[in-house]
Amino acid sequence: MRNYMKKILLFTIVLGILFVQTGCGKNGRCEQPEPLTKVKLILDYLPNTNHTGIYVAKDKGYYEAEGIDLEIIEPVGGISNALVATGKGEFGISYQEEVTFAKTGTEKLPIKAIATLIQHNTSGLASIAEKNIKTPKDFEGKTYAGWGSPAEAAVLKAIMKSAGADFSKLNMVAIDSMGYNALSGGVDLMWLFWAWDVIPAQSAGMNLDFTFLSDYDSRLDYYTPIIVANEKVIAKKPKLVKAFLRATQKGYEDAIADPDGSVEVLEKYVDTYDLHLLKKSQEYLSKKYIDDSPHWGEMKPEIWEGYMDFMKENGLIEEIVPAQMCFTNEFLPYNDSK
């Protein structure tokens, strides 16, 4: 009798294990795991340390844990806004000025910013120190190389005007490659990003003079880069937007806590970069993701309003729209506890 009871007990334990392993309930029905939702994120540029948290979240399975099968798409000609607006991707990486253009132009795009990746604008104007270009007045008679956007010209014109300099005396040229090496040639001035341009330039032995744009005008401390979403996705799939941002935030929190480890994850996906320079870039940006903000990804209306005012003042846009048309914080994880 005792052996019989032992066999019954053993059979019950084995049966329970089988139910757990196969996802079967007491009713005998086996439940299949929920399929992952396929989601596309379109980058603004080639993968770099701005995007580290995204790759960390993907590599560590944070998106999968939220039910998301994330595909990261590298850009074609920097048109992430248009691709997201036309439904080619649910999310994209963009910039505050581009979203402002999208919401104030004649053909408005159905996109909205849902998080910022960096709290402050880390870009500025750089020149070789030996050329002694110290103030905007010194820009006169010099050659500036850029990507040829209207916003770029408007910023330079405003900076020079505020310093009493003549913008017409600045020679502006567009070049295909925006690498800092152009400063070693016939170029005097460039618009560079600290983490992706200045650090490599300094590592290569260049002695640069660099001034952040926000030092010229506080309104130029705008959000760049940011995450945008298709407005239909926001309206119809708010849970997906929240899940995407929860996973993304975890990736950036890891990048903040462990810069070296997180950049090694990034390097697995973009192994053409020098790991030493990636680590230097990551060390800098890991301090900038949240910076002085109480929450990752949070945006302030006054930042959107300030740069919109600058754009209107300098003829880049014809109208001012409410900042809430351009961005929202409602899907960020810190709102989950409210």
Buried (B, 14 or more C-beta within 10 A) or exposed (E): EEEEEEEEEEEEEEEEEEBEEEEBEEEEEEEEEEEEBEBBBBBBBEBBBBBBBBBBBBBBEBBBEBBBEBEBBEBEEBBBBBBBBEEBBBBBBBBBBBBBBBBBEEEEBBBBBBBBBBBBBBBBBBBBEEEEBEEBEBBBEBBBBBEEBEBBBBBBBBBBEEEEBEBEEBBBEEBEEBBBEBBEEEBBBBBBBBBBBBBBBBEEEBEBBBBBBBEBBEBBBBBBBBBBBBBEBBEEBEEBBBBBBBBBBBBBBBBBEBBEEBBBBBBEBBEEBEEEBBBBBBBBBBEBBBEEBEBBBBBBEEBBBBBBEBBBEBEBBEEEBEBEBBBBBEBBBEEEEE
